Amino acid sequence: MFNKQSTACPAVWSEISTTLTAQFLADGQCTDAARAAIRGSFHDCFNGACDGSLILANECANPENRGLERLCGNLGNLAQQKQVGVADLIQFAAAHAVKTCPGGPTVPVKVGRPDSREANAMGVLPSGFANGGDLVKLFASKGFSPMDLAALIGAHTTAKQRVTDPSKGGASLDSTVGTWDNKYYQETKNGKAPFTLQSDKNIASHPLTALPFTTFGLSKGAWDSAFVSAMTKMSMLGVSGKGLIDCTSALPGGSRKREIKSSNIFDRLKW
């Protein structure tokens, strides 16, 4: 007989959520640890699959993952301590970090991915100097539309650069790096961000991404909706959805319903 309890999120993820909140939130702002968690999700998934190899195959030691070493150590230890999958923890941590940042939406998160100790290819992750056309093609090869690309890059609202220009290490990509807002889009376009990656400027001006980029700068609600869709897709790259368990309820807040109801009419427009 089917056991309904088998589809319930294991309690351990709520314990993990409490641990991550302490790391990701300080003085009402999201922290460098939260920023690293969001970046870590992309870096584990995009070069092959969301399989935990960022940590398990020590991809963290690769130059393209510079700055994620502490995150990899922390999540690796936490996964071992709590006896959960590393691939799952990387994606759960990213969704948790987004939600922990003030204003962040709820990205649905599932657990049950297989882990892998086999390293994925290097050189797939885009550089901070990539041109717009190459980025559109690269993301299309992974199943992402130009709108998805424009939405995902908005995660730079909480980002700091440390590698592209070491002389300005720690410079943020918008003026409110501790909160999840759409100032990144506005400030990237008007040149008022503390630091802007050339690749981000290229996305802002590319014919296929310029319109959503501008729209997201006008409507946080439109961006949040597009981001949640694209980030959910990102978290499942190379993963079969069969047998996975929804653990969105273990995230801070746990539900998206309240957010949707509280947004204004303009921000509720769907793409």
N, C-alpha and C positions, 0 to 999 in steps of 0.2 A: 504493500500500500504506500502511496506517495506521502512523503513526510514534508509538510509545509515548512517546518523549521529549517530544512536543508537550504532554503533560499534566503534565510535571514542572514544579515551581515554579522559575522563573528564579533563578539564583544571586545576582542583584542584591538580592533580598529578604533574603537572609542577611547581605549587606553592610549593608543598611539596618537590620536588626535589631541589629547590633553598634553602629551609630551611635546608635540610639534608646536602647539600654541605658545608654550613657554619659550620656544626658540624663535618663533616667527613674528612675535609681537612685542614691542617695547615702547613705552610712552605713547601709546595710541597710534604707532606707525609700524608698518611692516619692515623687517630687518634685512640685513645682508644675507642671512641664512634663508629667508623667504625668497629673496631674489635668486639665490643660487638654486633653490628647489625648482623654481619655474624654468630656469635655464636648463637644469638637469633633465627635465622631462623631454625637452626637445632634443637634447644631445644623446639621450639613450635611444630614442625612437627613430630619428630622421635618417641615420646612416644605415638602417637595416630593419630593425624591429624593436618594439618596446619589450625587451627581453632581459633587462638587468645587466647586460654585458658592460655597460658603462662602469659598473662597480665590480662585477664578478670576473670579467676578463681584463680588469684594470685599464680600460680605455681612458680612465681619468688621468692616467700618466701621459697621454698623448698631448702634444702642444695645442691642438684645437680645443682641448677641454681644460686648458689652464684656468685656474680660478675655482674649479669645482672640487679640488682635492679634499677640502674640509667637509663639504657636503657628502662626498662619496664615503669618507671615513665614518661620519656620523650615521648616515642611513644604513651602511653596511653593518655597523655595530647594533643599531636598533633592530634591524631585520633578524639578526642572529639572536638577540635578546628576547624578542617577542615571537620568534619562530614563524615569521611570515615571509612571503616571497619578496625578493629584492625588486623584481620588475614591478610588482604591484605597489610596493612602498614608494618607489620613485614617482609613479603616477599619482598616488594618493597624496604624497607630500606636495606635489605641484598644485593639485586642486585645492589642497588645504592652504597653501601659501596665497593663491589667488583670493580665496575667500577671506583669509586673515587680513589682507591689505584692506584698509577702510574703503568701502565702496565696491569691493570686489564681488563679482557674480558667483553663483554656485555652478561649478563644472561637474556634471555627473561623473562618478568614478566607480569602476567595477574592479573586482579582484578575482584571481584565479589564472593569471597568465603563467605560462611556463617560463622558468629562468634558463639562461644560457651562459655558459662560461667560454663560449667561442666569440672572439672579437669580430666586430663588424668592420667593414672597410673604412679606411681613413680617406680624407679628402672630399667627402660628400657634403659635409656641413659648409654652408656658404660663409664667405669672408665678409668683413665689414666694408669691403671695397667693391663688392659685386655689382654689376650693372643691372638695371631693372629688367631688361629682356631675359637675361640669364636666370634671374631669380624666378620670374614667371614660369619659364620652362622647367626649371628644377622642381619647383613646387607642383607643377602640373604632372610631372613624372611620378609624383607620390600621391596623386589624386586630389590635389588642392586647386581650387579655382583662384583667379586673381583676387576675388573678394576675400577668400579664406586667407590668402597671403597678407592682404592689407589689414585684416582683423588680427591675425596672429602677431604681426610685428608690433601691434599696440601694447603687447606685454612689456615693451621697452619703457612704458610709463613708470615702471618700478625698477628700471635697470641702471647700472653703472658700468662704464667701460673701464677696463684695466689693461687691455692688451693692444687695441688698435693704436692708441697713442699713449705709450707708457709715461710720457712727460706730464700727462694730465690724468694719471691713474686715479680712479675713484670718482671721476666726473660723472654726474648723473645725466640721463638723456631727456629729462624734463625737470621743471623747477619744483615739482612736488613728488619726489621719488618715493616717499613713504606712503603714498595713497594711490588707489586705483581710480584714476580719472582720465579724461580724454585730452588733457593739456599737451600730452606728447604729440598728438596730431597737429594741434594748433601751433605749437612752438617749433616743431620740425619744419613746418611750412613757412613760418614767418621769421625763422632764424634766431629765435629768442631762447632756445634751449641751451642749457649750460654746455652741452656737447651733443653733436649729431654725427652719427655714422654716415659715411658717403652712401652706403647701400640703402640707408633709410631715406636719404634725399632722393635717391634714384627711384625708389618705390613711390614716393610722394608725387613724382612727376611723370611716371610712366603712363602711357595712354590707357592701359588696362587696369591700373590700380589707382590712378589719380582721383577718380570720382568717389569710390568708397573711402579712400583716405580722407578726402575733404569732408565727406558726409559724417564719418566717425568723429571728426573734430567738431561737428555741429551737434551731434546727438550721441551722448554716452549710451543711451538705451539701445540705439541701433548697433553701436559697436559691441556692447555686452552680448546682445543676441547673436551676432555674427561670430564673436570670439568663442562663446560657449560651444556653438556648433562646430567650429573649426578645431578647437582644442579637444573636444570629445573625439573627433576623427583622428587627431594626432595621437591621442593616448591609446589608440587601438591599431596603430600601424603594425602590420605583420602578425596580428593576433586574431585568432578565431574567437568570435563572440560566444561560442557554445560553452555552456557550463559555467560562465562567469556569474558572480554574485554582486548585486548592486550594493555598494557601501556608501552611497551619497549621504545616507542618514547619519553617518559617523563624522561628517564634516561639521565645522562650526555653523550653526543655523540649520543645516540639514535639509532644507527645502527651498525650492525656487519660487513657490506660489506667492509668498509674501512680497518678494521683490517685484514680480510682474504686476501685481495689483497696485503697488505703491508708485510705479513709474507713471509719468504723465502721458497724455495721448500721443504726442509727437514721438516720444521715446518708445512707444509700444509698436510703432510701425515695423512690420516684418518685411524682410527682403525676399 
